[in-house]
Amino acid sequence: MPKTPQPRRRARRHDGWTPKRRKTFLETLGETANVRAAALKAGKSACGVYALRRRDAEFARAWDDALSGAMDELEAIALDRVRNGVEKTVVRGSGTKVTIREYSDRLLMFMLSRRRPEAYAAKARRAASRGRTRRASAWRLRGRNWRTAGRSKAER
């Protein structure tokens, strides 16, 4: 009696996300907070890593943990800049170079408004809107419209 052909079982396709690649991706994500760079370092595409995140809950949790650690580090850097400023080299009119320390009020207000929104968020919004109003007034005094600045007459 002749053998009946058996249908071939297809091997399950592997997506290429080996444990080593996953580890490389998560470590790089934790260091850089950059999904695209971490995916490239792991030898995969950003699209592929987002697809893996959608279908693998454990990987998604590890991703969130890695990003959380990276964001904690970035927050510490920002806080250090608020407290200690950033050194800049400035060239004076006479040609001499001078090192100054510059502090960012904008960064300070941003951090305060995020950490204590009940106290600082409204103040930051009011300060920002005053700045826009002042800029618009200065443009009007010069006979310009800040909304159409940089456009040709045909585009206006």
C-alpha positions in Angstrom: 0.0 0.0 0.0 1.4 3.4 -1.0 2.2 5.9 1.7 0.0 8.9 1.9 1.9 12.1 1.9 2.0 13.8 5.3 1.6 17.5 5.3 4.8 19.2 6.3 4.8 20.9 9.6 6.3 24.3 9.3 8.9 25.2 11.9 7.8 28.2 13.9 9.5 31.2 12.6 12.0 32.8 15.0 11.9 36.6 15.2 15.6 36.9 15.9 15.3 38.4 19.3 17.6 36.0 21.1 18.2 36.4 24.8 21.6 38.0 24.0 20.0 40.5 21.7 17.3 41.3 24.3 20.0 41.8 26.9 22.0 44.1 24.7 19.0 46.1 23.8 17.9 46.6 27.4 21.4 47.5 28.6 21.8 50.1 25.9 18.3 51.5 26.5 19.2 51.8 30.2 22.4 53.7 29.3 21.1 55.9 26.5 17.3 56.2 26.9 17.3 55.9 23.1 15.2 53.1 21.6 16.5 53.5 18.1 20.2 53.4 19.2 19.5 50.5 21.4 17.8 48.5 18.7 20.7 49.2 16.2 23.2 48.1 18.8 21.2 44.9 19.2 21.2 44.4 15.4 17.5 44.9 15.0 15.2 47.6 13.8 13.1 50.0 16.0 9.9 48.7 14.4 10.9 45.2 15.4 11.6 46.1 19.0 8.2 47.9 19.3 6.5 44.8 17.9 8.3 42.7 20.4 7.2 45.0 23.2 3.6 44.7 22.1 3.6 40.9 22.2 5.8 40.2 25.1 4.6 41.6 28.5 7.8 40.5 30.3 10.0 42.3 27.8 7.7 45.4 28.1 8.2 45.5 31.9 12.0 45.1 31.5 11.9 48.0 28.9 10.0 50.2 31.3 12.5 49.4 34.1 15.5 50.2 31.8 13.9 53.5 30.7 13.1 54.4 34.3 16.7 54.0 35.4 17.9 56.1 32.4 15.4 58.8 33.2 16.5 58.9 36.9 20.1 59.5 35.7 19.0 62.3 33.3 16.9 63.9 36.1 20.0 63.8 38.3 22.0 65.6 35.6 19.4 68.2 35.1 19.2 68.8 38.9 23.0 69.2 39.0 22.8 71.8 36.1 20.1 73.7 38.0 22.2 73.8 41.2 25.7 74.2 39.7 25.1 75.8 36.3 27.2 75.1 33.2 30.6 76.5 32.5 30.9 78.4 29.2 33.9 80.1 27.5 33.1 83.6 26.3 35.3 85.7 24.1 35.2 89.4 25.0 35.5 92.2 22.6 39.2 92.5 23.3 39.7 88.9 22.3 40.4 87.5 25.8 38.6 84.3 26.7 36.8 84.2 30.0 35.0 81.2 31.6 31.6 82.0 33.1 29.1 79.9 34.9 25.6 80.1 33.4 22.4 79.0 35.2 19.1 78.2 33.5 16.1 79.7 35.0 13.9 78.0 32.5 15.2 74.5 33.6 14.7 75.5 37.2 11.1 76.5 36.6 10.5 73.3 34.5 11.8 71.1 37.3 9.8 73.0 40.0 6.6 72.9 38.0 7.0 69.1 37.5 7.9 68.3 41.1 5.4 70.6 42.8 2.8 71.4 40.1 0.3 72.8 42.7 2.7 75.6 43.6 4.7 76.3 40.4 2.9 75.1 37.2 0.5 78.1 37.0 3.3 80.5 37.7 5.4 79.0 34.9 2.5 79.2 32.4 1.9 82.9 33.3 5.6 83.7 33.0 5.8 82.0 29.6 2.7 83.8 28.3 4.1 87.2 29.5 7.3 86.4 27.5 5.3 85.7 24.3 3.2 88.9 24.8 6.4 91.0 25.2 8.0 89.5 22.1 4.8 90.1 20.1 4.6 93.7 21.3 8.2 94.3 20.4 7.6 93.0 16.9 4.5 95.2 16.5 6.5 98.2 17.6 8.9 97.5 14.8 6.0 97.2 12.3 6.3 93.5 12.0 3.9 90.6 12.6 5.6 87.8 14.5 3.2 85.2 13.0 4.4 85.9 9.5 8.0 86.6 10.2 10.3 84.7 7.8 7.7 84.2 5.2 7.7 85.8 1.8 4.9 88.2 0.8 3.4 85.5 -1.4 3.1 83.1 1.5 1.4 85.5 3.8 
